[in-house]
Each structure stands twice: as C-alpha cells, then as structure tokens.
Amino acid sequence: MCNRYALTKKRERVITREFGSLELYFMERFNIALSQSASIILVENGKLVKREMQWGRKVKWTKAPLLNAQRESIDKPVLWEAFEMRRCLVPASGFYEWTDYAGHRQPLRFEFEDERLFCFAGLYSAEDKDGVENFVIMTVPANEYVQKVHTRMPFIVATADYDAWLNPKGDLYKQVAPAAEQLISRWINRKMNSPKYDDAESASVLESPRSGGPEQLYML
C-alpha cells in the first residue's frame, strides 16, 4: 500500500543507459497525497522527460480513485485498457505507513539510510474525459522491513532496472524485481496523519512516539 509519500530532494539527476540522463529540480514535498499533482519520469520520443500528473485515476469499478495497482495484476486486461501499459518512474525520498501506538494512529517514514532519492514503479494514463493526466504507483508484497506494519509496499525500482521498466517496447519490464536494499523506518510527527500538512515541521522525526508532547497528537 502507498497512500502518502515524500520528495524532499531539491535537485537530483536520474541516469539510464538507453535513454540518457535527466536533471531534475523539485519543490520540496513532505506529504504528497491522493489527487495532488506530482512529478513522474517517462520516455517520450526516445528521451527521458519529467511530467507533472495527478496521483490517482478514476475507474469504473470503484467510487474512489485508483491510487495503487498491484504488480501481480499488471498483465490483467483492465490495466492494459486503462493505462495502455505506459510505464513511468515516480521519484520519492520516502513513503509513509501507520501503526497503532497507545491508542493513536502513529505515522512512520520508510527511506534509505542515506535519505537519497529513489523511484517507485508507476503507470500513467493519457488525458481522461476531464483533460487530466494521471498516474498510479505499483505495489508489491511487503518485504522484511515493512511487513511488521503493512502487508504491501510501493514497488521500488533499482537504478540498474530503470531502462527495463521504462522501455515502451518489449516485455523486459516483466523481469524487473523490487529493489532489495535495506529500508529504515523513523517515527514521524502525528501531523502527518492529515494530508493538509506539507512542511518540514509536520514531517519531523521523533525520537519515540512519546516524544514531542500532547501538541503533536494530531488525528484525522
């Protein structure tokens, strides 16, 4: 599952063998949520490009927008029809999950120890009937670092597999497996429980869920 993530690197460079390199400049985002616009990376006319698209796709089979798509379902006709298998990378610096702590909903952020940028596997769509371009994030069964708090997690693509995932031709993407590198988790300010907060203080790290005092007990 992935319903909130962060992109706090202001400047990064994505490099692939087949499609070249791309200098990326971002506004810091600490709390990217459903229906918000965010950056994705895709191949267009043989080159890497960055686009801003809306996270979440309206679909016929549910009232709520489709936020994630299971990696195991990528070959199902419904995904081919909805997204025509347009694969993309979704830059991120961390993603959030929640656990119960002392009767409260406590957020955690999962990231690499050096806090570097990485990319989720994603699918994007052409413009919908309202003229909006959308993307969804692929998910996979949770690995050993995430499974204590959730059964699923975002599909993180290893840098060496960017080309295979992005290539619009062929089916090499089917061989791409989630990155196996260790993730660490950090307790985060409970302001993160609400998507309306998107600043550094709201995403600040706590030494423990008890730190910070009652002013940090922000609940949905």
C-alpha positions in Angstrom: 0.0 0.0 0.0 1.1 3.5 -0.6 -1.2 6.5 0.1 1.3 9.1 1.1 5.0 9.8 0.2 7.6 12.5 0.3 10.0 14.1 -2.2 12.4 16.3 -0.3 15.4 16.4 -2.6 15.5 19.7 -4.3 17.8 18.6 -7.1 18.7 15.2 -8.4 19.9 13.5 -11.6 18.4 10.3 -13.0 20.7 8.4 -15.3 19.8 5.5 -17.6 21.9 3.7 -20.2 19.5 3.6 -23.0 17.6 6.9 -22.5 20.4 9.2 -21.2 20.2 11.4 -18.2 17.8 13.9 -16.8 18.5 16.8 -14.4 15.5 17.1 -12.0 14.5 20.1 -9.9 11.8 19.7 -7.4 9.8 21.8 -4.9 10.2 20.0 -1.6 7.2 17.9 -0.9 6.8 16.3 2.6 3.3 14.9 2.2 2.2 14.0 -1.3 -1.4 12.7 -1.2 -4.2 11.4 -3.4 -5.4 13.7 -6.2 -2.4 16.0 -5.8 -0.1 16.8 -8.7 3.4 15.3 -8.6 6.4 14.6 -10.8 6.9 11.4 -12.8 9.6 10.4 -15.2 8.8 8.7 -18.6 10.2 8.1 -22.0 9.0 10.4 -24.8 10.4 10.2 -28.3 13.3 8.2 -27.0 14.3 10.6 -24.3 13.7 10.9 -20.5 11.3 13.6 -19.6 9.7 14.8 -16.4 5.9 15.5 -16.3 3.5 16.7 -13.6 0.5 14.5 -13.3 -2.3 13.9 -10.9 -1.9 11.0 -8.5 -5.0 8.7 -8.8 -7.1 7.5 -11.6 -10.9 7.4 -11.8 -12.0 3.9 -12.8 -15.4 2.2 -13.4 -15.2 -0.4 -10.7 -14.8 1.8 -7.6 -16.0 5.2 -6.5 -12.6 6.1 -5.0 -9.8 6.9 -7.4 -7.3 4.1 -8.1 -4.2 5.1 -6.2 -2.1 1.9 -6.5 -2.0 -1.1 -8.8 -0.7 -4.5 -7.7 2.4 -5.6 -9.6 0.9 -9.1 -9.8 -2.0 -7.7 -11.8 0.0 -5.8 -14.4 -1.0 -8.3 -17.2 -4.7 -8.1 -16.4 -6.8 -6.7 -19.3 -8.3 -4.0 -17.1 -4.8 -2.4 -16.6 -4.0 -2.7 -20.3 -7.2 -0.9 -21.1 -7.0 1.8 -18.5 -3.3 2.6 -18.9 -2.2 1.0 -22.2 0.9 -0.1 -20.2 2.5 3.4 -20.1 5.2 2.8 -17.5 6.9 5.5 -15.6 9.1 6.2 -12.5 7.8 8.2 -9.6 10.6 10.0 -7.7 10.4 9.8 -3.9 12.7 10.2 -0.9 10.4 8.2 1.5 6.9 6.8 2.0 4.6 6.6 5.0 2.8 3.9 6.8 0.9 3.8 10.0 0.8 1.7 13.2 -1.3 1.8 16.4 0.6 3.2 19.4 -1.1 3.8 22.7 -4.5 4.2 21.1 -3.2 6.7 18.5 -2.5 6.4 14.8 1.3 6.8 14.6 3.0 7.5 11.2 6.4 6.1 10.2 8.5 7.1 7.2 10.4 4.4 5.3 13.5 5.5 3.5 17.1 4.6 2.7 19.5 5.3 5.5 21.3 8.0 3.4 18.0 9.6 2.6 18.7 9.6 -1.1 16.1 9.8 -3.9 14.7 6.6 -5.3 11.9 5.8 -7.7 8.7 3.8 -7.5 7.4 1.9 -10.5 4.3 3.6 -11.9 1.8 3.6 -14.7 0.4 6.7 -16.3 -2.6 7.4 -18.4 -3.5 9.6 -21.3 -5.8 12.5 -20.6 -9.2 11.5 -19.1 -12.5 12.9 -20.1 -11.7 16.0 -18.0 -8.4 16.5 -19.7 -6.3 15.4 -16.7 -3.3 13.1 -17.0 -3.0 10.6 -14.1 -0.6 8.1 -12.6 -0.7 5.3 -10.1 2.0 3.6 -8.1 2.7 -0.1 -8.3 2.7 -2.1 -5.1 4.2 -5.5 -4.1 4.1 -7.7 -1.1 5.9 -6.0 1.8 9.5 -7.0 2.4 11.1 -7.8 5.8 11.5 -4.1 6.6 7.8 -3.1 6.1 5.8 -6.2 6.8 5.5 -5.5 10.5 3.2 -2.6 9.8 1.6 -3.5 6.4 1.3 -6.4 4.0 2.1 -4.4 0.9 4.5 -1.6 0.0 5.5 0.5 -3.1 7.5 -1.2 -5.8 10.9 0.4 -5.6 12.9 0.1 -8.8 16.6 -0.5 -8.5 18.7 2.1 -10.5 20.0 -0.7 -12.8 16.5 -1.6 -13.8 15.3 1.9 -14.8 15.8 1.2 -18.5 14.0 -2.1 -18.5 11.0 -0.6 -16.6 10.7 2.5 -18.8 11.3 0.9 -22.2 8.0 1.2 -24.1 8.9 -1.7 -26.3 9.2 -5.4 -25.4 8.5 -7.1 -22.1 11.7 -6.7 -20.2 9.7 -4.9 -17.5 8.3 -8.3 -16.5 11.7 -9.4 -15.3 12.2 -6.3 -13.0 12.1 -7.2 -9.3 11.7 -4.8 -6.4 15.0 -3.4 -5.1 16.3 -5.5 -2.2 18.3 -2.8 -0.4 17.5 -2.3 3.3 15.0 0.4 4.3 14.9 2.1 7.7 11.8 3.5 9.5 11.5 6.6 11.6 8.7 7.8 13.9 7.2 11.0 12.4 5.2 13.9 13.9 1.5 12.9 14.0 0.6 16.0 12.0 1.4 13.6 9.1 -1.9 11.9 9.8 -3.6 14.8 7.9 -2.8 15.4 4.2 -3.4 19.2 4.7 0.1 19.5 6.4 3.0 19.6 4.0 6.0 21.2 5.7 9.3 20.2 7.3 7.9 20.5 10.8 5.0 18.2 10.1 7.3 15.6 8.7 9.9 15.9 11.6 11.4 12.8 13.1 10.6 11.9 16.7 13.0 10.0 19.0 10.0 7.9 20.0 6.2 8.0 19.6 6.0 9.6 23.0 8.3 12.5 22.3 7.1 15.9 21.4 4.3 16.2 24.0 0.5 16.4 23.5 0.7 19.2 20.9 1.7 16.5 18.5 -1.4 14.4 18.8 -2.9 15.4 15.5 -5.5 12.8 14.5 -7.7 12.6 11.4 
